[in-house]
Amino acid sequence: MAGRSLTFATALGRLRLGWTAEGICLLRFTDALDREEAAQAPAWVLEAVRRLMAHLAGSPQNLTRIPVDLSGLTPFQRRVAEALRATAPGQTISYGEVALLAGRPGAARAVGQAVKANPVLILVPCHRVTAADGPGGWSAFGSPEVKARLLALEAPPGR
């Protein structure tokens, strides 16, 4: 990962955020207790952290405006990430539907691998992908409960 990183606490757990000049290139849950390096972060990164913390505390934010740097991904992984970012908050999408949007109908398994490789959780909302037999794909979040909480944060009122 190029650039710098910092770790910060949210309502769902600690997140490690890394950035380059182009955008956020890493956002992962972590158990690490690294010291926060916010003093070295540019203003746009601190704003991204503020918005993420507010979003995860239950105050919905438009996270699509936060720039991401997906340069480390393959072209197919980038198409999967773009399809996920285009999925509306509160909506879920199947692996097969993502495969169609990424230009590879029938490649649901490849989509699963691309989702697993997603370095930028939440900003590339892989929590919105569901398997035919249930929620699926929760390992990056540490538990199915965290994935369920992310989906619940985005659910329309009354649902």
N, C-alpha and C positions, 0 to 999 in steps of 0.2 A: 504494500500500500504506500503510495507516494503521499507527500504532504504531512500534515500533523493530525493528532487525534486527542480526544478527551473522553473521559468517562463521567457520566452524570446519573443521578438517581431520578426515577420517575415513579408514578403510582403503580406501575407494573413490574418494576425492577430496574436494575442498573443497566444502562446502555453505553456501549463504546461507539463513538462517532469519529470517523476519519474523513478528511477532506483534502481535495486538491484545489487548484485554482479554478477548475471547471465545475466542481460541485461536491456533494457528499458522495464518497466512494465506499464507505463502510458504516453500517448501522446494525449492531448485533447486541443481543442480551449477553451479559457477562457477570461472572461472580467476582471478577477482579476488583481489587480495591485501589487501583491506580490513583495517584493524585490527579485532581482535575487541573487541566492546563488552560483554563478559560482565558487567562490573561494574555495568552499568545494567539487566541482565536480572533479572526477578523469579525467585524460587526455582523455580516450576513450569516456566519456560522452561529454566533450567539443568538441571533434572531431565530434561526432554525431550531436550536435547542429550546428556546422559550416556547416556540409553537408546538414542538413535540411534547414538551412537558405539559402544556395546557391541554393538548389533545388527549394525552393518556390519562389526564386527571378528569376527563369528562367534559371538557369544553371544546367541541368540534372545531377543527381548523382546516383550512384549505391547504393541504400538504403538497399538492401538485405544483405549487409555486416555488417550492424549495428545489434548487437545482441538484441534479444527481450526475455523477460521473460514472458512466457504465463502460468506460473504455477498456476495462479488463475482461469484458464478456465477449463471447463469440457473437457473430451476427444473429444466429438463431436465439441465443439467450437474450440479446437486446430486443428482438422482436417480441419475445415472451414478456419481457419487462414493460415494453410499451403497451402491450395488450392489457397487462395488469393495471398499469397506471391509468388506462382509459376506462377501466371498470369503475362505475360510480360507487362512492361510499355507500355502505349499507347493502350492496348487491353482492352476490356470490356468482362464481363462474366455474364451470367444470374444466377439468384438464383437457377434455376433448374440444370444448368451445375455445379454449385458449389456443389449442393446436390449429384450429381453423383460422383464427385471427392472426396467428403467426405465419400463416401460409403453408402449413404442413398438416393437412387433414389426416387423421388417423395416427398422429404422432403424440398421443396423450402421454405415453411413457417418457418420451424425450422431453415433453413439457415438465413432467415430474422431476426429471434430472435438472432442468434449467431452473425450476423453482427452488430446488434444493441448493443450487449454486448461488442463489440470490445473495449478494453481499450487503444489500441495502434494505433490510427489513422495514416494514411500515411505509417507507417512502415508495418502495416498489411493493405494493400491497399483496404479497403472496398469501397472506391470511385469508384473502377472498376466494382462493381456489379451493374447491371441494371435490372429493372423490364421489363416485357413484354410490358407494355404500356408507357414506358418512363424511365427517369433516376432513379427515386425511391431512397429511402434510403439516404436522405440528412440531416436529423435532427441533426446528430452528428456534422455536419459542420456548423450549424447555418443558412444556406440558400442553396437553390439549386445552386446559383451562385458560391459559394465556391467550391462545388463538381465539377461544370462545369469547373472552373478555374484549379482545380487539374488535371482533365482529359486533359485539353488543354495543361498544362505544359508537359505532357507525350506524346502528339500527335507527330507522325513522321512529319518531315519538309514537308511542302507543303500540309498538310491535313487540 
